[in-house]
Amino acid sequence: MYADDLLLLSASVEGLQRMLDVCKAVSVEVEMEFNCKKCSCTIVGPASHNTISDMKLGEDVISWSGDFKYLGIHFFTGKCRSVDTHMIKSKFFATCNCIFGNMNCLSDLVKLSMIEAYGLPILLFATAALKMSHH
């Protein structure tokens, strides 16, 4: 759980449904509502091609999907999981272009400090959710 983003991981569909049931019970107790329109379920691994009934959060339905966003990162699922970092890179490059394009009168050291202050957090946000590789 991170702020208002919740990710449930389960090794089985039954286990996931039990977790959703607990979420619903707790949400009723603390008077919190889930927006099931923003929720989805996904499978990673060999079972990803199976057809599975939609999950339930109380009376609401949560459908299965081949992708999801978590902490601004777009994940694609199936037999293997993959990550689309294009949007993060685009935001970083836009920040750098803004700094370089509007700060011509500043020294290179100040520009680098600005990139560190404004660009680096964009690149590092949610990296805990990623497995970095050498590809």
Long-range contacts (C-beta under 8 A, 24 or more apart in sequence): 2-71, 5-70, 5-71, 7-70, 13-52, 13-55, 16-41, 16-55, 17-55, 17-56, 20-55, 20-56, 20-57, 20-62, 23-57, 24-57, 24-58, 28-58, 34-60, 36-60, 36-61, 36-62, 40-64, 40-65, 40-68, 41-65, 42-66, 42-67, 42-68, 42-75, 42-77, 43-77, 44-77, 44-78, 44-79, 44-80, 44-81, 45-79, 46-79, 48-77, 48-78, 48-79, 49-78, 49-79, 70-126, 70-129, 71-125, 71-126, 71-129, 72-125, 72-126, 73-126, 73-129, 73-130, 83-130, 85-130, 88-122, 88-123, 88-125, 91-122, 92-119, 92-122, 92-123, 95-119, 95-122
